[in-house]
Amino acid sequence: MNDVLIVEDHPFVAEATQRLVSKTYPLLQVTLCSSADEAMSAINDDSKAWHRILLDLDVPGAHGLSLAMELHAANMQGITCIVSASKRRDFVAQVRGLGFLGYIQKAMPMNEFPAALDRVFRGERVFSDLSDGPREEIPRLTKRQTEILDLLRHGLRDREIAERLGLVEGTVTNQIKSITSELKARSRSHAVALAIDLGLLKISPI
């Protein structure tokens, strides 16, 4: 097992991590992926024997812990360390409980990161301590925004949502823009996924 997979969509971070790994472990072969689809394609590549996987949670095609859960389903958690900007303590608790190798904060001081990475590569479990750090604020949505988002989840268009809720179509469109902005979502579908992950939207039949 001499392959390392780095899943990171920020070019600077990906290249810097690759250089660090290659310099420290010259015998390991590093593969870079920048999306969830690329990552799962690499995971399913039978020609690879993965030694370590360094996973950023927020890459295209992933939301919350979705990609981490796919790796868990593929029984890769024991060789996977999350490297994320998220400070959500519930994420750290979940990946620890699921048997992942670690959860390292991207905000970790640069002089501490190589040592943390070395521990991960030696098989030690490493989890950033967020006990003294600030909690990430959960975005707030109004009851109306939640209703709109739920209908959006079921594939309804703005006009159909407006008819269902007795609103003007332009109002629905503006509300959706506000929702995506509040959730810092890349798209409408991403907003729905984030809302579900954050517990703001419950799964319910239409």
C-alpha positions, 0 to 999 in steps of 0.5 A: 500500500503506497498510494496517497489520495488528497481530495481538495478543490483549492489548488494552492492547498492541494499542491502545498499538501502534495509537496509536503507529503512527497517531500516527507514520504518520497516512496509514496505516490500521490493522487490529487482529486478535486471533486466527490466524483473524482474521489470515488472514481479513485477509491474504486480504482482496483489498481490503487492500494491506498495507504492514506486519504486526506479528505476535504469535506467541502468539494464539488459534489459533496456536502457536510459529511456526505463524502466521508460517509461514502468512504465509510461505506467503502470501509476506508475510514481507518485510513482517512483523515479529514482536513477541513476548515469546518469547526463543527464539533458534531462533525468531529464527534461523528467522524471520531465515532465512525472510526476515521483516522483523524480530523485536522483543522485547516486553521492549524498553525503551519508549523504544527501541521507537518507534525500532525500529518506525520502522526496520521501517516504513522497510524495515530488518530489525530483530532483537532481540539475545538473545545476552546474554539468558537462554535459555528453559528447555524444559519437561521431560516424563516418558516416561509423559507423552510416551506419554500426550500422543502418544495424546492427539494421535491423538484417544484419550480418557482411558479409551482411553489408560488401557486402552492403557497399563494405567493407571487412568483417573484417573491419565491425567486427572491426568497430562494436567493436569500436562502442560498445567500444565508446558507452560503450555497453554490446552487439551489440543490446545494442549499437543499443539501446543506439545509438537510445536513444542518437539520434545518429541513426535515425529510417529509413526503410532499 
